[in-house]
């Protein structure tokens, strides 16, 4: 019973860490990555679709994102969606391809992104602590022998510490990447 709670807790904490890392990947560091735009919602065929579901997204170099719609009729809708997403990008139409040149980042913009990374990291740590609290309550409700309760609580705390440490390490590397000129 207690091992099932610990295993479920480990799984939920892993998901919280992965979600935080995915959020980090969408932060603009001055280097182009498809993750920066793939979640943008595009009006296509009368409904909303993710950009990655209706176009090929590539980064031919570090300062450019290139989007090639699978249906060339969607190019204008993609351009509009990028502008509406308000990410600070200015898409350029080049025939059937949408190009997004990345602007150089100012020191203020880099610090703004570092603050965003810190906020996302804190949200991730809060998620991990919420999972820990729920797991501790589940262990108490399970009416296990006291030694098993203590062992489970120690395991859950160890998982929590490991997850938070992982988030902090990724935050430190993201900040270093953001603040490097």
Beta strands, then each sheet from edge to edge (+ up, - down):
strand 1: 41-44
strand 2: 47-50
strand 3: 55-61
strand 4: 64-69
strand 5: 90-94
strand 6: 97-101
sheet 1: 1+ 2-
sheet 2: 3+ 4- 6+ 5-
end
